[in-house]
């Protein structure tokens, strides 16, 4: 099994979020969901807000990955993320409040708000809530 592992590094502006090996990495890109195994063809993609699953044998770690870029090489994956959080780092009440604020902004959208930004905030809040409630 050791020959089927590859290195993963997730870097955020404030810290190295994760560094280790895995046998399967799953995340969401702007083109759709992607699963990466050892030996994957090289590619780069833009990350969309979603759950990132890092699997190593029977162990699975899940994190909220909000935005950034991914570079896949044959033996390594590098993720440059705007932000990434483990479920125990998320404040559920704050995420619920952010969801309400984003929904209120979208409901009252009259051209004075940045709709894309409000939709992005809503997706981030929903992701955080989902991860907290399904730990």
C-alpha positions in Angstrom: 0.0 0.0 0.0 2.9 2.4 0.7 3.6 2.7 -3.1 0.1 4.0 -3.6 0.6 7.0 -1.3 1.4 10.5 -2.4 2.3 13.7 -0.6 -0.3 16.4 0.1 0.5 19.9 1.3 -2.2 22.5 2.0 -0.9 26.0 2.6 -3.0 28.9 3.8 -1.7 32.5 4.3 -1.5 32.1 8.1 -0.1 28.5 8.3 0.7 25.2 6.7 -2.7 23.7 7.2 -1.8 20.0 6.4 1.3 18.2 5.4 1.3 14.4 5.0 0.6 11.4 2.8 -2.7 9.9 1.6 -4.0 7.4 -0.9 -7.1 9.4 -2.0 -7.8 13.2 -2.0 -11.2 14.5 -2.8 -12.2 18.1 -3.2 -14.4 20.5 -5.3 -13.1 22.6 -8.2 -14.8 25.1 -10.3 -15.1 22.4 -12.9 -16.7 19.9 -10.5 -15.7 17.3 -7.9 -12.3 15.6 -8.3 -10.7 12.5 -6.8 -6.9 12.2 -6.9 -5.0 9.0 -6.6 -1.2 8.3 -6.7 0.1 8.7 -10.3 -2.7 11.2 -11.3 -2.0 13.1 -14.4 -0.5 16.6 -13.7 -3.1 19.4 -13.7 -3.9 22.7 -12.1 -7.4 23.9 -11.1 -9.3 26.5 -9.2 -10.8 25.3 -6.0 -14.4 26.0 -5.2 -15.8 26.0 -1.6 -16.4 22.4 -0.5 -15.4 19.6 1.8 -11.8 18.3 1.3 -11.4 14.6 2.2 -7.9 13.3 2.9 -8.0 9.5 3.0 -5.2 7.2 4.2 -6.3 3.6 4.5 -9.3 3.5 6.9 -8.6 7.0 8.3 -10.4 10.0 6.7 -9.9 13.6 7.6 -12.4 16.2 6.4 -11.9 19.9 6.3 -13.7 23.0 4.9 -11.7 24.2 1.9 -13.0 27.6 0.8 -11.0 28.9 -2.1 -7.6 28.7 -3.8 -5.6 26.7 -6.4 -4.5 23.1 -6.7 -1.5 21.7 -8.5 -1.3 18.0 -9.0 2.0 16.4 -9.9 2.6 12.6 -10.3 3.8 12.2 -6.7 2.6 15.4 -4.9 -0.4 17.6 -4.6 0.0 21.3 -3.5 -3.0 23.3 -2.5 -2.7 27.0 -2.0 -5.9 27.9 -0.1 -7.4 31.2 0.9 -8.7 29.5 4.0 -9.1 25.9 5.3 -10.6 24.7 8.6 -11.0 21.5 10.5 -14.5 21.0 11.9 -13.4 21.5 15.5 -12.0 25.0 14.5 -15.5 26.2 13.2 -17.8 28.2 15.4 -21.2 26.8 14.6 -23.2 29.7 16.0 -21.1 32.2 14.0 -21.6 30.1 10.8 -25.3 30.1 11.3 -25.3 33.9 11.8 -23.3 34.3 8.6 -25.8 32.1 6.7 -28.7 34.3 7.9 -26.8 37.5 6.9 -26.0 36.2 3.5 -29.5 35.0 2.9 -30.9 38.4 4.0 -28.5 40.2 1.6 -29.5 37.9 -1.3 -33.2 38.2 -0.6 -33.1 42.0 -0.6 -30.7 42.2 -3.6 -31.5 45.4 -5.3 -28.4 46.1 -7.2 -26.6 47.7 -4.3 -24.9 44.5 -3.1 -22.3 42.3 -4.6 -24.4 39.3 -5.4 -21.5 37.0 -6.2 -19.8 37.9 -2.9 -23.1 37.2 -0.9 -23.5 33.8 -2.7 -19.9 32.9 -1.9 -20.5 33.9 1.8 -23.6 31.7 1.8 -21.7 28.7 0.3 -19.0 29.1 3.0 -21.5 29.3 5.8 -23.4 26.2 4.6 -20.2 24.3 4.2 -19.1 25.2 7.8 -22.6 24.2 9.2 -22.6 20.9 7.3 -19.1 19.9 8.5 -19.9 20.9 12.2 -23.2 19.0 12.2 -21.8 15.9 10.5 -18.6 15.4 12.4 
